[in-house]
């Protein structure tokens, strides 16, 4: 094996000056500006990863401005004063994240006790010596460095179409318990001709139901108040056969055995109709709303009308 005489004659920076590499007996590693210029990463802490033996660098985030690596020399120390090595730039302690790689003339890593002894306790976790470049008396020299990057996504997200979006939106509203009313409010902006049919058991005393009245109020607000429906000269052969009238909107109440609570909102337009129907098969479906109301109202004062006021 032929020794590399050029490498042995290299001068390295140590704690108390400079020394030829062949006379250094402590654990020291040095790299020059050419090795630092290989990486396209402009962050020095990330550039050093894998470049120097014994230096461990861990990058915990890729967020711009927070992508600095944590680094240790020969593992993590348990020394009370901290785990980071001492960084000296031209003999002055500095933060290594603030140093531009192009400004570095030499980078020396002092790893063992013999190399760091001159720094005392502050060098217990290792020492990094950085020498910056100096100006020289020479002909003008211009350096140009250009970099280009092409990024290709490994996976593209699959976006929902409009139908899938509305289906999930309706499902979310349904989970809140107000899906049919809120959906009807949106539809009433475009289909203002609407009537409501509410169906309940034959023991219910009031008509129309509170839900039907609330629905009518919200639909009237959505379509901008009174809207004339049907012929103005229509005649009822039986009293109230067309149901109640709220802002031009007819509400019909049905009371029969076999029903618990149902509501049908019918929208009509030229050549089409749209029906929204909600059926309560039994009273079990009321319990989530009751429990929600109980949990919420213990923290509130005053009268609150409707679950939509607390959702």
Backbone bond lengths (Angstrom), bond angles and torsions (degrees), N, CA, C in turn:
res aa  C-N    CA-C-N  psi(-1)  N-CA   C-N-CA  omega(-1)  CA-C   N-CA-C  phi
1 X - - - 1.466 - - 1.524 109.47 -
2 X 1.313 117.49 126.36 1.465 122.41 -178.17 1.526 108.83 -91.94
3 X 1.343 118.29 123.08 1.469 119.81 179.95 1.518 111.54 -67.52
4 X 1.356 115.40 145.16 1.464 121.76 177.35 1.516 107.92 -83.99
5 X 1.349 116.06 96.46 1.465 119.95 -176.08 1.515 112.35 -66.09
6 X 1.324 115.88 -29.55 1.472 118.99 178.72 1.513 110.75 -66.04
7 X 1.349 116.33 -42.20 1.458 120.00 178.82 1.515 111.31 -66.29
8 X 1.342 117.56 -36.47 1.455 120.62 -179.28 1.520 111.52 -69.98
9 X 1.330 117.90 -28.67 1.456 121.20 -179.77 1.520 113.59 -84.69
10 X 1.341 117.53 -3.80 1.455 120.27 179.74 1.520 110.47 -62.29
11 X 1.319 115.92 146.08 1.461 122.19 177.70 1.520 108.33 -99.18
12 X 1.350 116.43 128.35 1.456 121.09 178.70 1.513 108.85 -116.00
13 X 1.318 115.62 150.70 1.455 122.14 178.26 1.515 108.41 -86.79
14 X 1.326 116.58 128.48 1.458 121.04 176.20 1.519 108.50 -119.62
15 X 1.314 116.93 -175.82 1.457 120.29 -173.15 1.507 114.99 -62.93
16 X 1.322 118.67 -28.24 1.462 120.83 -174.89 1.517 112.07 -121.95
17 X 1.341 117.15 26.64 1.448 119.69 177.14 1.505 112.76 142.51
18 X 1.329 117.12 -143.03 1.456 122.80 179.24 1.524 109.10 -125.67
19 X 1.339 116.17 151.52 1.449 120.72 -176.69 1.516 109.02 -152.76
20 X 1.347 116.37 149.50 1.451 119.33 176.58 1.527 109.85 -68.65
21 X 1.312 114.88 146.40 1.451 119.81 -174.53 1.534 111.92 -63.33
22 X 1.342 117.46 -33.11 1.457 119.75 -176.75 1.524 112.78 -73.27
23 X 1.321 118.05 -12.22 1.458 121.04 178.74 1.522 113.20 -104.20
24 X 1.317 117.66 1.61 1.465 121.70 -179.95 1.518 108.97 -83.07
25 X 1.330 117.19 127.25 1.475 121.61 -178.92 1.526 111.89 -108.22
26 X 1.326 118.39 -12.76 1.465 121.02 179.58 1.525 109.73 -91.37
27 X 1.337 115.46 173.32 1.472 121.22 -176.86 1.518 109.73 -84.85
28 X 1.328 115.17 103.26 1.460 121.83 -177.87 1.521 108.75 -135.30
29 X 1.326 116.44 137.02 1.461 121.81 173.08 1.519 108.86 -125.47
30 X 1.313 116.22 138.54 1.461 120.76 -179.40 1.522 109.56 -132.55
31 X 1.320 115.58 142.76 1.456 121.50 174.59 1.519 108.41 -132.24
32 X 1.317 116.35 153.40 1.447 121.19 -177.03 1.513 112.89 -104.71
33 X 1.312 116.54 -178.09 1.475 121.06 -177.14 1.521 112.91 -64.60
34 X 1.348 117.95 -27.62 1.456 119.34 179.86 1.523 111.62 -65.10
35 X 1.340 117.05 -41.83 1.460 119.97 178.39 1.523 111.35 -65.86
36 X 1.326 117.04 -37.03 1.466 120.49 -179.83 1.522 111.41 -70.89
37 X 1.335 117.04 -26.20 1.467 120.85 -177.32 1.515 112.53 -82.25
38 X 1.329 117.58 -8.39 1.471 120.40 -178.40 1.512 111.13 -65.60
39 X 1.343 116.63 -40.62 1.469 120.83 -176.12 1.519 110.67 -78.35
40 X 1.330 115.93 144.03 1.466 121.17 175.06 1.519 111.80 -84.74
41 X 1.335 116.66 -2.67 1.456 121.24 -179.85 1.522 109.78 -78.74
42 X 1.312 118.15 123.99 1.464 121.62 -178.01 1.520 111.89 -84.49
43 X 1.318 118.56 0.23 1.449 122.32 178.03 1.517 108.26 -94.68
44 X 1.334 117.07 119.42 1.464 121.16 -174.07 1.521 111.81 -63.28
45 X 1.343 117.31 -39.09 1.467 119.09 -177.89 1.527 111.57 -63.59
46 X 1.337 117.15 -32.20 1.461 120.11 177.39 1.521 111.75 -82.23
47 X 1.330 116.98 -30.29 1.463 120.92 179.84 1.525 111.29 -64.50
48 X 1.331 116.67 -33.46 1.463 120.87 -175.63 1.522 113.30 -74.51
49 X 1.329 117.35 -16.55 1.468 120.38 -177.54 1.521 110.18 -59.52
50 X 1.333 115.92 122.29 1.455 121.55 178.87 1.512 114.71 81.31
51 X 1.336 118.65 -0.98 1.457 121.92 -177.99 1.526 112.69 -92.93
52 X 1.342 117.20 -31.63 1.458 121.40 -173.65 1.526 109.55 -120.73
53 X 1.327 118.75 126.10 1.468 120.87 176.67 1.526 110.86 -62.52
54 X 1.310 115.91 136.15 1.459 120.77 177.44 1.508 114.60 89.46
55 X 1.338 118.02 -8.55 1.459 121.20 179.15 1.526 109.07 -98.93
56 X 1.325 116.10 119.07 1.459 122.12 -179.09 1.523 108.36 -103.36
57 X 1.333 116.93 123.02 1.468 122.02 -179.84 1.522 108.92 -122.21
58 X 1.334 116.18 131.31 1.468 122.08 -179.98 1.520 108.29 -127.39
59 X 1.317 117.28 118.54 1.466 122.31 177.14 1.523 107.88 -97.60
60 X 1.319 117.12 116.99 1.462 122.37 -174.06 1.519 113.40 -95.68
61 X 1.327 119.08 -11.99 1.464 121.34 -178.07 1.521 109.73 -149.57
62 X 1.326 116.03 148.17 1.454 121.19 175.19 1.511 112.71 -105.95
63 X 1.339 117.13 6.96 1.467 121.10 -179.11 1.522 110.09 -67.47
64 X 1.330 117.99 130.28 1.462 119.99 179.76 1.523 111.43 -55.96
65 X 1.330 115.36 132.11 1.452 120.32 -178.48 1.511 113.65 90.95
66 X 1.335 116.51 -17.47 1.464 121.28 -179.94 1.532 110.66 -128.66
67 X 1.328 116.26 29.08 1.455 120.99 -175.19 1.524 113.24 -102.70
68 X 1.335 117.19 17.24 1.460 119.79 178.02 1.525 110.67 -68.69
69 X 1.316 115.52 147.33 1.461 120.86 178.18 1.525 109.92 -90.65
70 X 1.325 115.35 144.90 1.458 120.40 166.77 1.524 106.96 -84.71
71 X 1.319 117.53 137.84 1.459 118.73 -177.04 1.525 110.90 -136.65
72 X 1.310 114.28 146.28 1.456 122.60 179.53 1.529 108.86 -135.52
73 X 1.320 115.67 157.67 1.458 121.47 177.60 1.525 108.51 -109.00
74 X 1.317 115.64 120.63 1.461 122.52 -179.59 1.525 112.02 55.90
75 X 1.318 117.10 43.38 1.457 120.87 176.30 1.514 112.87 93.80
76 X 1.329 115.29 175.10 1.462 121.69 -177.30 1.518 109.37 -85.52
77 X 1.323 115.99 127.33 1.459 120.88 179.46 1.518 110.62 -84.59
78 X 1.325 115.57 154.27 1.470 121.12 175.97 1.522 111.12 -103.33
79 X 1.332 115.25 12.93 1.463 119.18 -178.88 1.525 109.80 -62.51
80 X 1.320 117.18 138.17 1.458 122.41 -172.23 1.525 113.10 -62.11
81 X 1.315 117.17 -30.86 1.458 119.80 -174.56 1.514 114.28 -75.03
82 X 1.331 119.74 -6.94 1.452 122.73 -178.80 1.510 110.88 135.69
83 X 1.327 116.09 174.91 1.464 120.99 -177.50 1.515 113.42 -115.03
84 X 1.327 118.24 -7.85 1.459 120.93 -177.60 1.523 110.95 -83.53
85 X 1.330 116.29 145.47 1.467 118.99 177.69 1.525 111.10 -71.92
86 X 1.327 115.68 162.58 1.456 122.17 176.40 1.527 108.42 -80.58
87 X 1.339 117.04 127.35 1.457 122.53 -179.20 1.520 108.38 -111.56
88 X 1.336 115.98 121.89 1.459 121.61 178.46 1.521 109.24 -120.24
89 X 1.319 116.35 124.45 1.458 122.18 176.82 1.525 107.65 -109.80
90 X 1.309 115.89 111.66 1.474 121.40 -174.86 1.520 111.18 54.25
91 X 1.364 115.27 37.14 1.456 121.28 177.30 1.506 114.99 84.91
92 X 1.336 117.94 0.02 1.466 121.77 -177.78 1.526 109.30 -112.82
93 X 1.362 118.66 129.33 1.468 120.06 178.15 1.533 110.70 -62.15
94 X 1.333 115.94 129.21 1.467 121.01 179.46 1.512 109.91 -144.73
95 X 1.334 114.38 166.65 1.448 120.62 175.38 1.524 108.39 -84.91
96 X 1.319 117.49 127.16 1.454 120.34 -174.00 1.531 111.89 -69.11
97 X 1.339 118.26 -21.77 1.460 120.34 179.41 1.526 112.29 -67.98
98 X 1.343 117.03 -18.50 1.466 120.52 -176.45 1.527 112.89 -90.99
99 X 1.327 118.12 5.32 1.463 121.21 -174.04 1.525 109.40 -103.24
100 X 1.310 116.05 131.64 1.457 121.72 177.04 1.532 108.78 -82.92
101 X 1.348 118.66 128.32 1.472 120.14 -179.15 1.526 114.10 -55.60
102 X 1.347 118.42 -32.55 1.459 120.81 -178.51 1.523 112.66 -69.70
103 X 1.342 117.75 -14.04 1.463 120.85 -178.49 1.529 112.10 -89.97
104 X 1.331 117.81 -3.76 1.464 121.13 -172.92 1.527 110.88 -90.82
105 X 1.330 115.25 128.77 1.458 122.03 174.64 1.529 111.16 -90.40
106 X 1.342 116.43 -42.06 1.469 120.81 177.95 1.520 110.00 -149.31
107 X 1.315 114.73 150.53 1.462 122.03 -178.18 1.525 106.77 -133.11
108 X 1.346 116.67 117.35 1.461 121.33 -176.03 1.514 109.55 -123.09
109 X 1.330 114.81 135.57 1.457 121.92 -179.54 1.523 108.72 -113.30
110 X 1.338 116.87 117.28 1.464 122.77 177.12 1.522 107.62 -98.50
111 X 1.336 116.04 119.77 1.462 118.03 -168.79 1.527 114.73 -110.40
112 X 1.328 118.80 -38.43 1.458 117.77 -172.86 1.527 110.96 -100.45
113 X 1.338 115.40 177.34 1.468 121.08 -175.48 1.514 111.91 -64.88
114 X 1.330 117.08 -33.92 1.463 119.41 -179.28 1.516 111.37 -65.70
115 X 1.330 116.23 -36.96 1.460 119.97 -178.05 1.516 112.14 -76.82
116 X 1.334 117.29 -31.79 1.470 120.74 -173.75 1.523 112.93 -100.75
117 X 1.329 118.15 1.73 1.464 120.72 -174.01 1.522 112.58 -58.72
118 X 1.310 117.14 -34.42 1.459 120.50 -176.99 1.525 112.23 -66.18
119 X 1.326 117.70 -18.12 1.467 121.41 -178.79 1.523 113.00 -96.31
120 X 1.320 117.39 -2.29 1.451 121.19 176.26 1.516 112.73 64.47
121 X 1.358 115.26 -143.22 1.466 120.64 -175.74 1.526 112.54 -65.64
122 X 1.332 117.51 -28.65 1.462 119.70 -179.00 1.522 112.04 -66.86
123 X 1.321 116.84 -21.68 1.454 120.06 179.10 1.510 113.45 -98.01
124 X 1.339 117.17 16.09 1.466 120.71 -177.02 1.525 112.43 -62.93
125 X 1.332 117.89 -29.06 1.463 121.38 -179.05 1.524 112.45 -97.60
126 X 1.337 116.30 14.24 1.455 120.56 -176.91 1.523 111.05 98.14
127 X 1.317 115.77 162.69 1.463 121.36 -177.14 1.529 108.93 -132.94
128 X 1.323 115.74 137.91 1.459 122.24 175.06 1.517 107.63 -114.97
129 X 1.328 115.72 120.22 1.461 121.42 179.07 1.526 109.15 -106.72
130 X 1.326 115.78 122.27 1.461 121.35 -179.92 1.518 108.88 -119.05
131 X 1.320 115.73 127.10 1.463 121.19 176.00 1.523 108.16 -109.70
132 X 1.323 116.14 124.81 1.466 120.35 -178.94 1.528 110.35 -84.23
133 X 1.298 115.09 161.48 1.464 120.56 -178.38 1.525 110.43 -72.16
134 X 1.318 114.55 149.24 1.458 121.70 177.55 1.522 109.73 -116.46
135 X 1.304 115.15 154.06 1.445 119.68 176.65 1.520 111.44 -72.45
136 X 1.324 117.40 142.69 1.462 122.88 179.20 1.520 110.23 -121.48
137 X 1.334 114.64 152.65 1.457 120.42 176.10 1.525 108.16 -83.09
138 X 1.311 116.28 102.37 1.459 120.85 -176.67 1.518 109.29 -158.92
139 X 1.313 115.89 176.81 1.449 120.74 177.36 1.529 109.95 -66.89
140 X 1.345 117.03 151.27 1.475 119.36 178.41 1.529 111.23 -55.15
141 X 1.310 115.22 137.55 1.459 121.53 -178.06 1.521 108.41 -131.45
142 X 1.306 116.05 126.72 1.469 121.95 -178.43 1.529 108.32 -112.42
143 X 1.309 116.13 128.17 1.462 121.57 178.39 1.529 109.03 -115.27
144 X 1.296 115.88 138.12 1.463 121.80 178.82 1.514 109.12 -128.42
145 X 1.303 115.29 131.61 1.462 120.84 177.50 1.522 108.61 -130.81
146 X 1.303 116.29 122.95 1.470 121.18 -179.82 1.525 109.00 -122.05
147 X 1.319 116.07 139.68 1.459 121.76 179.82 1.522 109.21 -132.56
148 X 1.298 116.20 144.24 1.469 121.11 174.96 1.522 108.05 -136.99
149 X 1.300 115.00 146.49 1.465 120.80 -177.38 1.519 109.34 -135.74
150 X 1.297 115.93 137.90 1.456 122.28 175.51 1.521 107.89 -120.13
151 X 1.320 115.71 117.33 1.457 121.02 -178.69 1.519 109.79 -104.51
152 X 1.306 115.77 131.98 1.462 122.17 177.26 1.524 108.67 -122.75
153 X 1.316 118.21 122.57 1.475 118.80 -179.40 1.525 111.18 -64.92
154 X 1.311 115.09 139.22 1.468 120.00 177.58 1.524 111.39 -78.00
155 X 1.337 115.62 -25.84 1.468 118.95 179.72 1.523 108.33 -153.50
156 X 1.320 116.53 132.24 1.457 121.74 177.48 1.529 109.27 -100.80
157 X 1.330 118.45 137.45 1.468 119.81 179.16 1.524 111.13 -68.19
158 X 1.305 115.67 147.65 1.464 121.23 176.97 1.525 108.10 -95.91
159 X 1.329 115.97 112.78 1.460 120.85 -177.47 1.527 110.46 -85.85
160 X 1.323 115.28 149.37 1.456 120.96 177.35 1.520 110.20 -78.70
161 X 1.331 115.29 149.38 1.457 118.41 172.53 1.520 109.40 -84.71
162 X 1.326 116.82 179.86 1.467 120.22 -174.68 1.521 112.46 -64.55
163 X 1.338 117.57 -36.64 1.463 120.59 -179.70 1.525 110.69 -65.53
164 X 1.336 116.70 -46.12 1.465 120.28 179.34 1.522 111.41 -63.85
165 X 1.334 116.23 -37.04 1.466 119.79 178.43 1.519 111.19 -62.93
166 X 1.336 117.07 -45.46 1.463 120.15 -179.43 1.521 111.48 -68.70
167 X 1.342 117.08 -34.34 1.463 119.45 177.83 1.533 110.68 -62.71
168 X 1.327 116.62 -45.29 1.461 120.09 178.76 1.525 111.22 -69.25
169 X 1.337 116.44 -35.01 1.465 119.60 177.37 1.529 110.59 -63.28
170 X 1.335 116.04 -43.21 1.463 119.73 177.96 1.521 111.56 -66.18
171 X 1.334 116.43 -36.86 1.462 119.60 178.13 1.524 110.79 -63.80
172 X 1.350 115.96 -39.99 1.460 119.61 177.80 1.529 111.11 -64.48
173 X 1.325 116.68 -42.04 1.465 119.90 177.45 1.516 111.15 -64.69
174 X 1.331 116.24 -37.69 1.457 120.17 179.20 1.522 111.15 -64.30
175 X 1.336 116.28 -36.19 1.460 119.79 177.37 1.516 111.34 -65.54
176 X 1.337 116.87 -28.08 1.454 120.78 176.68 1.522 112.12 -78.78
177 X 1.325 116.85 -15.58 1.454 120.06 178.93 1.513 114.54 89.98
178 X 1.325 119.54 5.93 1.469 121.78 -177.14 1.525 110.94 -128.49
179 X 1.332 116.22 27.63 1.466 119.81 -173.19 1.520 112.32 -62.40
180 X 1.353 117.56 -48.90 1.454 119.75 -173.19 1.525 111.84 -65.40
181 X 1.347 117.21 -39.64 1.460 119.85 -178.49 1.521 110.61 -69.21
182 X 1.328 116.94 -45.48 1.470 119.98 -177.96 1.519 111.26 -67.05
183 X 1.329 115.92 -38.90 1.460 118.78 177.30 1.523 110.37 -64.40
184 X 1.333 116.58 -42.23 1.461 121.05 179.54 1.522 111.27 -62.38
185 X 1.339 117.28 -36.20 1.466 120.49 177.14 1.523 111.20 -59.12
186 X 1.323 116.79 -43.08 1.461 120.40 -179.74 1.529 110.76 -67.03
187 X 1.330 115.95 -41.69 1.468 120.06 -177.83 1.526 110.98 -66.85
188 X 1.349 117.00 -36.51 1.468 120.92 -177.14 1.525 112.70 -61.89
189 X 1.333 117.43 -21.24 1.460 120.18 177.58 1.527 111.33 -67.59
190 X 1.345 116.33 -25.29 1.463 121.05 -175.66 1.532 112.44 -113.64
191 X 1.338 116.52 -25.34 1.472 121.24 177.03 1.526 107.91 -124.90
192 X 1.335 118.21 83.66 1.467 120.77 -173.10 1.528 114.41 -74.40
193 X 1.336 118.94 -16.97 1.467 120.94 180.00 1.530 108.98 -80.58
194 X 1.322 117.22 110.50 1.464 120.29 -171.62 1.531 110.69 -149.51
195 X 1.319 115.87 145.62 1.465 122.28 172.25 1.529 108.53 -133.62
196 X 1.331 115.30 156.34 1.467 121.23 -175.29 1.530 108.79 -122.12
197 X 1.326 115.29 133.38 1.461 121.30 173.55 1.526 107.14 -119.98
198 X 1.324 117.02 120.93 1.467 119.93 175.84 1.524 108.94 -115.19
199 X 1.344 115.88 136.99 1.459 122.61 -174.36 1.525 109.54 -125.33
200 X 1.333 116.76 124.75 1.457 121.32 -179.57 1.528 110.65 -135.93
201 X 1.305 115.53 171.34 1.472 121.94 176.62 1.529 110.45 -64.26
202 X 1.318 115.58 161.14 1.468 119.39 -173.13 1.523 113.78 -78.47
203 X 1.336 118.11 1.50 1.470 120.06 177.67 1.530 112.30 -97.90
204 X 1.311 116.60 0.47 1.464 119.02 179.86 1.524 109.03 -74.89
205 X 1.341 116.94 134.89 1.454 121.13 -172.71 1.522 113.86 -91.49
206 X 1.334 117.55 -31.99 1.462 118.68 -174.76 1.522 110.77 -101.10
207 X 1.316 115.51 153.34 1.459 122.35 176.22 1.538 108.02 -152.49
208 X 1.323 118.34 137.41 1.469 125.70 -6.25 1.530 111.54 -71.96
209 X 1.316 116.74 171.13 1.463 121.20 -178.98 1.527 110.01 -69.36
210 X 1.316 114.56 161.67 1.466 119.33 178.07 1.515 111.95 -62.91
211 X 1.339 116.65 -34.98 1.461 120.30 178.29 1.521 111.20 -65.17
212 X 1.353 116.18 -41.33 1.462 119.93 179.16 1.527 111.21 -64.58
213 X 1.340 117.05 -39.73 1.462 120.27 179.05 1.530 111.08 -66.74
214 X 1.336 115.66 -41.94 1.462 119.22 178.42 1.527 110.60 -63.54
215 X 1.330 116.30 -40.51 1.463 120.65 177.86 1.525 110.50 -61.74
216 X 1.347 116.59 -45.50 1.459 120.88 -179.49 1.534 111.29 -62.25
217 X 1.322 116.41 -40.71 1.466 119.70 179.70 1.529 111.50 -63.66
218 X 1.329 116.20 -42.76 1.462 119.85 -178.97 1.532 110.82 -69.91
219 X 1.334 117.27 -38.54 1.461 119.64 179.09 1.523 110.98 -67.20
220 X 1.334 116.70 -39.13 1.460 120.21 178.56 1.526 110.91 -63.22
221 X 1.331 116.27 -39.86 1.453 120.13 178.32 1.528 111.22 -66.72
222 X 1.345 115.60 -39.05 1.464 119.73 -178.82 1.519 112.02 -66.78
223 X 1.338 117.40 -34.84 1.466 119.11 -177.73 1.526 112.41 -96.18
224 X 1.346 116.22 7.72 1.466 120.13 171.08 1.508 115.05 87.26
225 X 1.324 118.78 28.13 1.462 121.24 176.48 1.525 112.94 99.50
226 X 1.333 116.66 -144.56 1.461 121.76 -174.16 1.527 111.06 -68.85
227 X 1.345 114.80 133.53 1.460 122.15 174.89 1.524 107.29 -133.09
228 X 1.329 116.76 122.51 1.464 120.61 179.76 1.522 109.96 -70.20
229 X 1.342 116.79 133.81 1.454 122.25 179.37 1.532 109.40 -127.59
230 X 1.325 116.63 138.73 1.464 120.48 179.24 1.520 111.93 74.35
231 X 1.320 115.17 -167.53 1.468 120.85 -179.41 1.522 110.15 -84.60
232 X 1.310 115.15 140.31 1.462 119.59 178.60 1.523 112.11 -69.21
233 X 1.359 116.79 -25.74 1.465 119.96 -176.76 1.523 112.50 -98.86
234 X 1.346 118.62 17.54 1.465 119.91 179.84 1.530 109.44 -65.81
235 X 1.356 116.36 149.65 1.460 122.70 -176.89 1.517 109.42 -124.31
236 X 1.326 117.31 132.50 1.467 122.43 175.58 1.522 108.67 -87.78
237 X 1.336 117.93 117.29 1.461 121.76 176.77 1.519 111.19 -75.40
238 X 1.327 116.13 -24.70 1.453 121.94 171.43 1.523 107.59 -121.27
239 X 1.323 116.49 140.60 1.458 120.43 -177.43 1.529 110.79 -61.31
240 X 1.311 114.86 133.26 1.471 123.05 175.51 1.532 113.45 63.26
241 X 1.326 118.07 19.53 1.457 119.69 -179.18 1.534 111.51 -65.50
242 X 1.340 115.89 -24.33 1.475 119.32 178.37 1.522 111.95 -88.94
243 X 1.345 116.83 4.08 1.453 120.32 179.03 1.508 112.81 80.18
244 X 1.335 115.20 -175.54 1.454 120.20 177.96 1.525 110.70 -75.11
245 X 1.316 115.18 161.56 1.459 120.64 -177.23 1.524 109.05 -126.43
246 X 1.338 114.30 122.32 1.467 119.42 177.53 1.527 108.07 -127.28
247 X 1.335 116.31 111.17 1.466 122.13 -179.63 1.525 111.36 53.28
248 X 1.360 116.53 40.90 1.454 121.31 179.73 1.517 113.91 82.99
249 X 1.335 118.40 -2.40 1.463 123.82 -177.26 1.536 108.59 -102.44
250 X 1.349 116.52 126.01 1.461 120.10 -178.10 1.526 110.57 -87.56
251 X 1.333 115.15 138.03 1.468 122.45 179.01 1.523 107.30 -121.50
252 X 1.325 116.55 126.84 1.466 122.57 -178.42 1.527 109.53 -114.67
253 X 1.308 116.99 134.55 1.461 122.56 -179.87 1.517 109.96 -114.08
254 X 1.339 116.37 131.41 1.471 123.40 177.63 1.517 107.79 -118.50
255 X 1.352 116.92 132.39 1.454 122.52 178.41 1.533 108.65 -126.98
256 X 1.334 116.12 109.21 1.457 121.66 -177.19 1.523 110.36 -146.62
257 X 1.345 117.81 149.20 1.463 119.59 171.81 1.539 109.32 -63.16
258 X 1.328 116.33 150.55 1.458 120.53 179.72 1.513 113.89 98.62
259 X 1.322 116.19 -16.16 1.458 119.97 176.26 1.523 110.14 -98.49
260 X 1.307 115.96 146.91 1.460 121.61 168.27 1.523 107.55 -103.45
261 X 1.309 117.13 -68.41 1.465 121.80 175.52 1.520 108.38 -160.52
262 X 1.333 116.17 124.12 1.458 120.93 177.61 1.520 108.55 -140.46
263 X 1.308 115.52 153.63 1.455 120.68 176.70 1.517 109.53 -144.96
264 X 1.335 114.58 137.17 1.447 121.19 -179.56 1.529 107.91 -126.64
265 X 1.316 116.27 125.96 1.468 122.14 177.91 1.521 106.46 -111.88
266 X 1.328 116.77 118.32 1.462 121.95 -174.56 1.524 109.38 -112.28
267 X 1.322 115.42 119.91 1.458 122.01 175.33 1.524 108.07 -104.54
268 X 1.347 116.36 137.39 1.452 120.76 178.95 1.508 112.02 -127.40
269 X 1.324 115.51 142.50 1.451 120.79 177.50 1.523 107.82 -148.14
270 X 1.286 117.69 178.41 1.460 122.29 -176.96 1.532 109.99 -61.60
271 X 1.326 116.28 110.94 1.457 121.89 175.53 1.514 115.34 76.70
272 X 1.338 119.02 12.87 1.465 120.05 179.75 1.519 110.65 -157.23
273 X 1.314 115.12 161.59 1.460 121.35 171.35 1.522 108.72 -145.49
274 X 1.318 115.84 151.61 1.457 123.02 -179.45 1.520 107.77 -130.20
275 X 1.341 115.92 127.55 1.466 121.12 -176.09 1.521 109.23 -120.04
276 X 1.325 115.47 129.43 1.467 121.77 172.68 1.523 107.03 -114.86
277 X 1.329 116.68 122.38 1.460 120.07 -176.09 1.522 109.78 -129.79
278 X 1.316 115.11 137.30 1.459 122.00 175.96 1.517 108.70 -126.47
279 X 1.337 117.06 127.46 1.467 122.26 -178.86 1.513 109.87 -121.32
280 X 1.318 116.13 125.97 1.462 121.53 171.32 1.524 107.67 -96.89
281 X 1.336 117.26 111.75 1.464 121.81 -176.65 1.516 111.11 -75.33
282 X 1.342 115.54 -39.85 1.466 120.40 175.27 1.520 108.29 -147.02
283 X 1.337 115.23 177.79 1.465 119.17 -174.25 1.526 113.67 -82.06
284 X 1.331 117.31 -0.09 1.466 119.48 177.04 1.526 111.36 -61.39
285 X 1.331 116.06 -30.81 1.464 119.51 -177.24 1.525 112.05 -68.98
286 X 1.347 117.27 -14.84 1.457 119.40 178.92 1.527 112.27 -78.71
287 X 1.332 117.64 -20.87 1.459 121.21 -169.76 1.535 114.00 -63.45
288 X 1.352 120.28 -42.60 1.466 117.41 177.64 1.520 113.07 -58.15
289 X 1.344 116.73 -39.66 1.454 119.98 178.11 1.513 112.18 -67.69
290 X 1.340 116.48 -38.87 1.470 120.33 178.34 1.524 110.48 -63.45
291 X 1.345 116.25 -45.40 1.458 119.99 179.91 1.530 111.35 -64.73
292 X 1.336 116.50 -39.37 1.453 120.09 177.45 1.521 110.75 -62.51
293 X 1.327 116.25 -44.47 1.454 120.41 178.81 1.524 112.42 -62.18
294 X 1.334 116.40 -40.94 1.473 120.11 179.79 1.523 111.16 -65.60
295 X 1.323 116.80 -45.10 1.465 119.78 -178.93 1.525 111.67 -66.06
296 X 1.330 116.43 -33.13 1.460 119.99 -176.96 1.519 112.10 -80.53
297 X 1.313 116.94 -41.07 1.458 120.19 -171.99 1.515 113.45 -72.42
298 X 1.338 118.21 -20.60 1.471 118.36 177.00 1.522 110.99 -67.12
299 X 1.342 117.09 -16.50 1.458 121.23 179.78 1.523 112.23 -102.89
300 X 1.351 117.36 1.76 1.466 120.27 -175.64 1.522 110.70 -120.84
301 X 1.320 113.86 163.04 1.460 120.93 174.87 1.527 109.02 -123.65
302 X 1.310 116.51 152.90 1.446 120.83 177.23 1.518 112.75 87.89
303 X 1.343 115.23 -179.34 1.458 122.47 -176.98 1.522 110.21 -88.12
304 X 1.333 115.76 131.50 1.455 122.52 175.00 1.518 107.72 -123.99
305 X 1.350 116.59 126.18 1.456 120.68 -177.02 1.521 110.04 -110.47
306 X 1.336 116.73 118.24 1.459 121.24 175.37 1.520 113.12 90.58
307 X 1.331 115.05 142.96 1.459 119.94 178.66 1.522 112.19 -66.94
308 X 1.334 117.04 -28.05 1.455 118.52 -178.40 1.521 111.89 -65.27
309 X 1.340 117.66 -16.61 1.464 120.71 178.32 1.520 112.32 -77.97
310 X 1.341 117.21 -15.81 1.465 119.92 -178.61 1.518 111.86 -116.23
311 X 1.331 117.83 -2.79 1.467 119.70 179.22 1.515 110.62 -81.22
